[in-house]
């Protein structure tokens, strides 16, 4: 059985490939009598409402099957929103105490087509076990590392024999299918769907740096990278690793929803450091090159910069600097893969 990780060993810098916001879908489940499979991929850890019931029993914020009275176990197939290499999983049994599964395992497969409803008889799908049958704790985040280095599109969560799981998070690195793109196609290589990752920042008190790379403009001010008010000299910054080395053609800095708290100015630096570890990107030895000098920003606006950019070949990382502080909803880095 796999050993549980501690909460301190969370999967920092990785993306939840299965999250609903990125297109993750709970496709098929063997049983969802008490609570729907779709709850598995919702944000957060799930809530508990003591006095809420349905016609089938206690309302639970998760996926919950009925008590099994025949041989076998329950399972749920999830289509990842973004295919990629899976580094770890969180099988969260939050609020499931006397009804959590004692054990779980996870299998994965690659399928560019829909999984048929009766997937158990499909000979075209090869399921590979990436997490062996492992013990789960009730009411807890159950964190497991995954050693597989292959690219996956779907996972199957198996629970033994039955019970409830609040959330399933599948942490990993996005691996786009570059064969779908033309050689000269300009792509937002900072976008999470193309492998972009926010890897370091000096402050994200009000909002996570991960929001910078998400699809869309955000639904409210909370879906943004936002720093606290700076009371000392200096400025704030965030470093993004691009999905592929790029010849950058255009940059977008979007201050959507930020009106009294947008940065006054910004600038952008780049570097070519394909092998450098995340922690070392902040060292003074890293040679950052300014490609966008300081420019003024406005409230709640998409700012586009192209003619202002200085040329730089094969940028692997981008550093957005904001002066002195504030919130940015999205960062787009459009370029050619090199």
N, C-alpha and C positions, 0 to 999 in steps of 0.2 A: 504494500500500500504506500501511497505517496505521503510524505510528511507535510503537515500544515506549516505554512509560513506564519511568522508573527506579523502583526499589523504594521510594525515599523519597517518591514520589508516590502512595503507597497510598491507597485510597479510605476515608479516615477518616470515621467517622460514618455510613457507609452499611451496609445489610444485605445479606448474601448471600441473595438471593431464591430461589436454587435449592437451598439446603442441605437435606439429608435430614431433619434435625430439624424443619424447618418444613413438611414435606410435599412437598418436591421429589422428583420421580421421573424416572428415565431410562426412557423409554417404549419406544423402538424404536431399533435400530441396524442398519446395513447389514451389519455383520459384528462378531462379538465372539469370534473363534476362540481367542485366547490369554488374554484377560482380560475379565471381565464389565463391561458398561456401568454397572451399579449402583455400582461403585467410584468413578465420577466425582464423586459427590455426598457421599461420606463426609467426615468432619472431617479436619483436618490436611492434610499434603502427601503422604502415602503413605510406606510403608516399603519396605525392600529386604532380602530374606532370601537370601543368596548360595547356600545349598544346597537351597532349596526348588524342587521341580519338580512338574509335573503330567503326566498322560499325553499332553498336547498340547505340552509344552515348558516353558520357564522360567515359574515363577509370578511374576506382576507385580501390584502393587497399583495398578491403574488400569484403563482401558479400552484394549484392544489388539486390532487387527484383523490378519488374516494378510497376507502379502506379496501385493500385487495384481498379477495377471498378465493382466488384461484392462483395457480403457479405463474411465475413471471415477474416482470417489473415494469414500471412506467417510464416513459421517455418523451422528450420534446425536441423537435428539429428546428434549428434556428439558422436562417440565412444571414450571413454577416453583411452589414451595410457596406463595409469596405473589406475586400479580400486582403489577406496578408499573412505574415508569420506570427504565430501565436506564442507569446512568451509566458503568459500566466492567466489564471482564471480566478474569479471570485464567485463562489456559490454561496450566496447570502441567504441565510435562514431567519433573517430578522423577523421577530414576532411569531415565528413558528416554533413552539416549545414542545407541547405534547404531541405534535403532529408533523414534525420534521422528518425527512428521510435519514435513517442511520448511516447510509452509504450513498455514494454517487460515483459515476465515471463519465468521461467525455470522449467521444469519437469525433473525427473530422473527415471531410471529403472535399473533393474538387468537382464541381458540377456547374457548367455554364448554362445549363437548362434548368427548368423547374423540377423540383423533387416530386415524384408522383405521390398521390395520397396514400396508396398502399406501397410505401417505400420498401417494406420488408421483402417484397418479391422482385424488386428491380435488380437485375443482374448488371446494369451499367454503372451502378454506384459502388465504389469501393470505400468502405468505412475503415479508418485507421484509428486505433486507440491512442490518444495523446495524454490522457490522464487515467491511470488504472483505478479500479474500485478502491475508494478511499473513504475513511470515516469522516462524518460531518458532525459539527457541534450545533446544538439548538440555539436559535436566537443570535447567531453570530455570522460575521464575515469569515468564510472558509477560503483562505487564499492558498493557491497551489501554483508552483512554477511548472512550466511546460518546456521540454527540451527539444521538441520537433523544430526543424529548420525549413520545413516545406511551406509553400503558399497554400492556404485553405480558403474555401468560399462558404462552407457550411459546417456547423457543429451539431452533434446530437448529445443532449444531456440525458443520461440514464440515472434514475433514482431507484434505490432498492429498499423495500419493495414498492413503496408508495409514499405519499405525503406532500408537503408544501415547501416551495422555495420562493423567497420574496423577489430576488433579483439574480440575474446571471450577467456577469461582466467578463468579456473576453479581451484581455489586454495584449496588444501586439504592435507590430509595425506594418503600415500599409505597403503593399507591393502592387503598384498599378500594372495593368497589362499594356505596356508601351507599344505593342504591335498594333494597337487600335489607332495610333496617332501617326500622322504624316511627319516626315523628317523635319520639314520646315514649319511645322505648326507651332504657333505661340500659345503657351500654356501658363496658367497660374501655378507656378512650381512651389509656391508657399502653401497652397491649399492642402488641407488634410487628405482629401480624396486622391491627391497625386503624390502623397508621401511626405508632405511638409510637416515639420514638427517644431513647436516652440520648446526650446531646450533649456533656456536660462533667462532670468531677469533679475533685476535688483529689488523689485517690489511688486507685489500684486495684492495689496491689502484689501481692496474692494472688489476685484474681479480677476479671474484666472487668465494667464497668458494664452491658454489653449483656445479661448474664444476668438482670438485674432484670425485663426485659420479656418474657422467653421464656414459652412455654406450660408448664403443669404446675408442680409444686413443686420440680423438680430431682431428680436421681438420687443426688446425694452433695454433700458440702460444697463441692466444687470448682465446682459450677454456681451461682455466686453472686458478687455484688460484695463484695469483702472488702479492707479497708485494712490497712496495717501497724500495729503497736502505736505509739501516739502517745506520744512522750517530751517533747513541748513543749505549752504551753497551746494551746487551740483545740479544733476539732471537724472532722469530715469531712463532705463533702456531695457530692451528685450532682444534675445538672439533666436533666430529661426533657422533651422537646417532645411534647406530646399530638398525637394523630392529627387532632384537630379542636378548636376552642375549646369549652370545656366549663363547664357549671354542675355543679360537683362535689358528689356526694351521699354518697359513701362512699370511704374509703381503706383498703387492706389493706397491712400491712407484715409480711412473712413471714420469720421467722428460721430456716426449716427447716435442720436438720443443724448449726446453730450452737449449741453448748452452753457451751463455755468461752470463746467468742470473739464472742458476740452483743453489739450495742451496749447500753449501760446505758439510754439514753433516745433519743428521736427527736422531731423537730418537722418540720412541712411548711410551706413558703412557696409562693406562686404569683405569677404576673405575667401581664399582657396585653401581649405584645410580638410580634405576628405577623410583623413584617418585620425583626426584629432578627437580625443575624448571630450565629453561634454564639460567636465570640470575644468579642463585646461583652456577652454575657449575664453575664459575671463582673465587669463594670464597676460602680463604685459608683453610677453614674447610673441603673441599673436599679432600678425601684421594686418591690421584693418585698413582698408582704403575707402575714403569718402567718395561716394558716387552721387549723392544728393546733398548739396550744402544746405545750411539752415534756411528753412522757408516758413512763412507764416501759415497758420491753420485757422480755420473758421469753425463755428459751432455747427453740429448736425449736418455735415457735408461730406460728400465723396470728393477727395482731392486726387487729381491725376497728374503725374509727373512723367514726362518722356523727354522733351527737349532739354530739360534741366540736367539729365543724367549724364555722368561721365562714363566713358567706356571701361569695361573690365571683363576679361575673358574667364569663363569657367568659375563663376562664384558658387561656392557650396553653402555658405552661410550669409545671412543678412542680419545686421544689427540696426534696429529702429531706435533712435534716440529721441526723447521728447523733453521739451524745455518749458517750465522746470518739472512739471508733473501733469497728472490728469488721466483722462480715459480715451482709449481708441477702440472702436468696435471691431474693425477688420483691417488686415494688411494683405494686399494682393501684390504678388511679384510676378509679372508676366515676362516670359522670356523663351528663348530657344534652347532646347537641350543640346549640350556639347559633350 
